[in-house]
Amino acid sequence: MTVAQDEILSMFVTELREKALLDFRHSDQQVQDRYNENRELSMKLNNILKELSKEKRRIIEDYMDKTSGLVSCQLDYLYLKGIKDGFKLVKMLELI
């Protein structure tokens, strides 16, 4: 694949993943409750971070940003892998 094709595929996978996650967030009340709990914890964490020195706060924020970025890359990989595996299964079942 060319760089342009990789970028298009990446954007496509990211958009599909974000749509799927949005659908998931609104799938039922239990999921929505978990997101609300997470939001509350996030606000508490931000208050705690404000009490730390700039250096310690920066280290924790850098860690959280890098972890979040890694999770995002993992989700993209798994989403794309799922698409590829789905095509392999359909081909194996001779549906295409």
Secondary structure, DSSP 8 states (H G I E B T S, - for coil): --HHHHHHHHHHHHHHHHHHHHHHHTS-HHHHHHHHHHHHHHHHHHHHHHHS-HHHHHHHHHHHHHHHHHHHHHHHHHHHHHHHHHHHHHHHTT--
